Amino acid sequence: MHSGAAPRAMVTFRNLAIGVLKTAGAHNLAKTTRAIRDLPERALPFFGISYKPDTSGT
């Protein structure tokens, strides 16, 4: 049995993430979450953060 507020907080964050993805137009949540899992920087635009990797090698 889980205790404390952590499980409830995790459910809240999960529901928030699902809501954000649906609002952004994601139709296949499983596919979208796998894509974000594989490349986490893909999640940044959902929060208004632009991401440009440093390809200069320095």
C-alpha positions as CSV (number, residue, x, y, z in Angstrom):
1,M,0.0,0.0,0.0
2,H,1.3,3.4,-0.9
3,S,1.3,6.2,1.6
4,G,1.8,9.9,1.6
5,A,1.1,12.4,-1.1
6,A,3.5,11.1,-3.8
7,P,1.1,8.7,-5.6
8,R,-1.6,11.4,-5.7
9,A,0.9,13.9,-7.0
10,M,2.1,11.5,-9.7
11,V,-1.5,11.0,-10.9
12,T,-2.0,14.7,-11.0
13,F,1.1,15.2,-13.1
14,R,0.1,12.4,-15.4
15,N,-3.4,13.8,-15.9
16,L,-1.9,17.3,-16.6
17,A,0.5,15.8,-19.2
18,I,-2.3,14.0,-20.9
19,G,-4.4,17.2,-21.0
20,V,-1.5,19.2,-22.5
21,L,-0.9,16.6,-25.2
22,K,-4.7,16.5,-26.1
23,T,-4.8,20.3,-26.2
24,A,-1.8,20.3,-28.5
25,G,-3.7,18.0,-30.9
26,A,-2.1,14.6,-30.1
27,H,-4.4,11.9,-31.4
28,N,-2.4,8.8,-30.4
29,L,-1.2,9.4,-26.8
30,A,0.8,6.2,-26.6
31,K,2.8,7.0,-29.7
32,T,3.3,10.6,-28.6
33,T,4.5,9.7,-25.1
34,R,6.9,7.1,-26.6
35,A,8.3,9.8,-28.9
36,I,8.8,12.2,-26.0
37,R,10.3,9.4,-23.9
38,D,12.9,8.6,-26.7
39,L,13.8,12.3,-27.2
40,P,12.7,14.3,-24.1
41,E,13.6,17.6,-25.8
42,R,10.4,17.1,-27.9
43,A,8.4,18.0,-24.8
44,L,9.9,21.5,-24.5
45,P,7.7,23.2,-27.1
46,F,4.6,22.2,-25.1
47,F,5.9,24.5,-22.4
48,G,6.9,27.3,-24.8
49,I,10.6,26.5,-24.7
50,S,12.5,26.5,-27.9
51,Y,15.3,23.9,-28.3
52,K,18.2,24.2,-30.6
53,P,20.9,21.7,-30.0
54,D,24.5,22.9,-30.1
55,T,26.0,21.3,-33.2
56,S,29.2,23.2,-33.2
57,G,31.0,20.5,-31.2
58,T,32.6,22.9,-28.8
